[in-house]
Amino acid sequence: MAGVYPCGGIDVLSVIDVATLGGSNAFNIEGSDIWGWTDPTTNNEYALIALTNSTAFVDVTDPLQPIFLGRLNTNAGINFWRDVKVYNNYAFIVADGAGNHGMQVFDLTRLLNVTNPPQTFNADAIYNGVGSCHNIVINESEAIAYLVGCTSTNGGGPIFVDISNPLSPTFIGDYTSGGYSHDAQVITYNGPDSDYTGKEIYVGSNGNTDKIVILDVTDKNNVIAISDFSYPQTSYAHQGWFTDDQRYFILGDETDEQAFGFNTKTLVFDFEDLDNPIPSSTYFGPTAAIDHNGYVKGNEYYLANYRAGMRILNIDNIGASSNSMTETHFIDTFPTSDSASFNGVWSVYPYFASGNIIISDIESGLFVVRKSE
């Protein structure tokens, strides 16, 4: 146990509740997505936690005494889905179900000089080429934001926005043929399929269309469909992430636990040939909880597992047809139940150099944790 939280191999360093982050007088504030930023000059670490009414900024450099610096309020109405990513010391924020929210742009270096926290910030720029979007994807090797699941005429496929000048984002184009993307990952490809070395590869988790799409998006005006595929017992293809060697893709289907009654299910696909991806293995977790976002760091997969909290899986054996992933650490931030419902951990960010991990919990706010020594 870490206080009231069941855990294995995880130390809880600090927690900031959603009422503090979102404002004590705010109605029905909940947490959603999370991302991190490291200041390249000081190496200070910051949590960017999305909420129903705002995006909160927290200095987590001292994980035992995090400093809530302030919040950037929503650009439209209150909404359940807000997503944030970082490029070149700027945060880019979208929201779904929020009317004409657009994409907010915030200069993160402003956080270095906050004298009387918490403050209420204004956006440095707003891109109004979209209304609501479910998610934003940024490949940090190129100055492009991929806006997905947007309320636009392209059916929710990716919209390409040039962010090389963060304060003046510019529409480049979009892709309409693959259908709605709920989430995606874009990489500069250096994996085993030499046909695509150096290309910008987009893997879209396309929600209730029951498929994953693989696109060559190197030329934003001439997107090339490489392949698409489905899998048995599809319910909602939600989100996935490449292994570091770009050989395997780990996918979470958000609602298959509810639809079919099995424990947390995570699928692994072999992407050795991007034109012909094949199933590799399936992992079942120890609880009935729903899987949400998952990220790879080295030989570990960090899974936001809703009511079952955060789970860390070792993936040294990822190419095996069975026992490809093994749980090594966990923290359960929703200790009253591990059932298949939408509470608990929304997302995790495991990429700080310090080894500290930040977690966004729908009801409980921001957790700063690390693996036990």
N, C-alpha and C positions, 0 to 999 in steps of 0.2 A: 504493500500500500504506500502511496504517496499522499499523506493526509487522508482525505476521504475518497481518493481515487485509486481503484485497483490498478496495479501496474506490474510490469516485469522488466527490470533493467532500465527503467526510466526515472530520472529525478525531475520533479517539478520545481522550477526555480522561481516562478512568479505567475500571477494571474491578474488580469484587469477585466472587470466585469463589463457587460454590454451597456449597462446603465451609465457607467462612467464614460465609456467611449462614445456613446451616442447622445449623451445629454440626459440628466436625471429626469427631466420633465418630458422627454420624448415618449411618444406612445408606441408600444409594441416594437421596440427596437430588437433586432436580431442580427447575428453575424452571418456573413456569407464568405466571399473569397478572401484570400490573403496572398501577399507577395512580399519580398524583401528587397531592400536596397542597402548597399554598402558604399559609404562615401569614399571615393578613391583617394582623397587627400589624407583623411584622418583614420580611415578603416573603421569608423564607427558604423554600427549596424542598426537598421531601422525596420520596424514592422509596418506594413501598409495593410490595414484590415478594413475590408469593405463591410458596410452595415446597410440596413434597410433605408437609412436616411442620410448617409454620409460615408466618407472614407476617413478613417482615423489614422494618425501618424504617431508612432511610439518609438522612442529611442530605447533600444534594447541592448546597448553596448554593455551596460552593467545589467546582466539578466536578473540579478536579485533585486534591483531597484530600477525598474524601467520607468521612463518619464513619458507620460502622455502629453504630447506637444500640442495637439489640437486636431481639428477636423475640417475637411472640405465638404460642405453640404451638397446634397443632391442638386442636380441642375433641373430636375423635374419633380415628379411625385415620389411618395414613399413606394418602395418596391422590394421584393424578396431577393432579386438577383442583381448583384453588382460585381463587376470583375475589374481587376487592376493588373497591369503589367508595367515593366520599366524598360526604358531605352535611354542611354546617354544622359543619365541623371534627371530624367523626367518621368513622371508617372502618367500613364494613359488609362482613363477610366471610362467604362461603359456600363449601362444598366438596361435590364430587360423589363418589359411591362411598365415602362416609366414615361410613356409619351415621347415628346421631342427632347430627349435628354442629350443626344449627341455624344461626342467623345470629349471628356474633360482632359486638359493638359495641365500638369502641375510641376513646377520647378522644385525638385527635391532639395536643392542646395539652400532653399529658404529655411529648411529645418535646422540648419547649422547655427542660426542666429536668433532663435526664439528666446526671448528674455522673460516673458511672463506667461508660461504655459498654464492651462491650455488656451490656444487661440482659435478663432474661427477664420479660416483662410478663404480666399477667392481663387478661382481657377486663373491660370495665366493665359489660357486660350481655350476656346471651345470649337471643335469641328462639328459643323451642323449639316454635313453631308449625309448623315444618318439620323434616325430618330432613336428608337430603342434597339439595342443589340444584346444578345445573350452573353457573348464572350469576346475577348480580344486576345490575339495571338501575336507574339513578336519573336522573330528569330534575330537575336542580337548581332548576328554577323551581317545583317542588311537592315537598312533604315526603312522598313516596311511594317506597318500594322495591318494585320489581317482581322477584319471585323466580321464575326460570324453570327448566324442566327438573328439577323437584323430584320426589322419591319420595313422592308423595301420591296421593290418590284422584282428582285432577282430570286425570290423564293427562299432567302436565308442562306444562300451560298456565300463564299468569302468575298469581301469587298477589300480592295487593295488601296491603302492610303500611304503616301510618301510622308515620312516623319523625319526626313533628314534635317529639315528646319522645324523643330518641335513646336514652335509658336505659330507656324503656318502650315498645318497639315494639308496635303493636296491629294485629291482623288486621282487614282491612276486607271482603275478599271475594276471589273468584277468577273465572277465565273458563275454561270447560271445552270449549267448542264448537270451538275452533280447532286442537286437538291440541297435541302437544308442541312447545314453543319451545326451541330450543337456545341462542339469543341473541336480543337485541332492541335497538332504540333507541326511546326515547320522547321526543317533543318537544312543546313548546307551539307549535302550528302557526301560521306566518305566511307560508306559501308561496303559490303562484299559484292554488290552488283555494279561492276565497273562500267556498265552502260550509262550510269547516272552520276558518276563521280563529278563533284563540283556543282551539281545542279541543286536548285532550291526545291526540296521535296515537301509536299503538303500531305499530311495524313488526317483526313477528316472523320470524326466519329459522328455519323449522320443520324443520330436520334432514332425516331420511330420509323425511318425508312429501312431499317434493318440492314444497314450496310456500312462498311468502311470504304472510303474512297482514297486512292493514292494518285496525286497529281504532280506533274512537273510544272511548277509555277515560276520558273526562271524568267521567262518572258511574260510579264503580266498581261500583255495584249495578245498572247497566243498560248494559253494554258493547254497543256497536253494531258489528257486522261491516260494514266498508265494502267490502272486496274481498279476493280472494286470487288468486294466479296461480302458474304454474310456468314452466318454460323448457326448451328442448331440452338433451339430454345432462345431465340432473340426476343427481347422485350423493349430495350431502349439503349442502343449503342451510345454510350455517354462520353467517355474520355479515355485516352490512352497515351503511352509514352514509350519511346525507344529505349532499349538498353544502350549503354555508352558506345558499344562497338557497332551500333545501328544494324545488328543482325536480327534482333527479336523486338517485337512490339507487344506491350502488355496492355490489355484492354479491360475496362470495367463496363459492364452493362448495368445501368443503375436500378432497373426495376425487375430484373429476372428473379431475385430472391422473393419478391412479393408474388410474382406471376406463377412461379413453379414450386416454391416452398422449400428450396434447398438452402444450405448455408451460404455465406458470402462466397461468391464465385468470381474468379479472375481468370481471364483467358490469355494464353500466350500464343503468338503467331510467329512463324519463321518467315522473315522477309529477305532471305538470301537472294531471291529473285523477285524484284519488285513487280514484275509482270505477272507473277504467279505465287502470291503469298499463300502459305498453307498453315493449318492448325498444327501446333506443336504440343501443347499440354494445357491442362486445366487445374487450377488450384482452388480448393475449398477451405475456407477459414473455419475457426472453431465455434463461431456463433452464427445466428440467423440474420445479423445486421446487414444493411445495404452498403455496398461499396460506392464511393463517390470519386474524388480525384486521387490520382496516384502519380508519383514522380520517382524517377530513378536517380540515384547518386552512387556512382561506383558500383559496388556489388550488392547494393541494397535497394529495395523498393519500399517507398514510404506511402502508405495507404491511409487516406481519410475514410473511415469505416462507419460514419454516422454514429449510431448508438454504441458501437463497440470501440469508439475512440480512434486513436491512431495506432496502426500496426506497422511494424518494420519487418520486412521479409528479406532473408538472405537469398540472393539469386545466383550464387556461384554455379549452381547446377541447372541454369535456366534452359539449356538445350536438351535436357532429359525429357523423355516422354511421360514420366511420372516423377513425383517428388521434386519438381523443378524449382519450387520455392519453399522456404522453411521459415516460419515465424520465430524471431529471436528477441524482440522487444515489443512492448505495448503499453499504452496508458488508456484507460477507459474513463473518459470525461463525463459519461452519462451513466453512472453506476446503478441506476434503478432498473435498467432493462437493456438487453441486447437484441430486442426484437427488430423486425424489418419495418421501421418507421423513420420519418425524416426529422430526426433530432440528433444533437451531438455534433461531431466533427464534420465540418464542411470541407476544409482543405488544410494542407500543411505546406510549409516551405522549409526544405532541409539544406539549403545551399550556402549558409553562412560559413565563412572560413573558421569561425570560432568553434564550430560543432554544435552550437545552440540551434534548436529547432523551434519554429513558431507555428502555432496551431490556431485556427479560427474555429470556435465552437458556437453553434447557432444560439444557444441559450446562455452560455457562460462567458463568452467573449474571447480574449486573447490569453493563450497559454504560452509561456516560454519554458522549454524543457531541454534536457540533453540526456544522452545515454549515460548510464551509471559507469563510473570508473571501475 
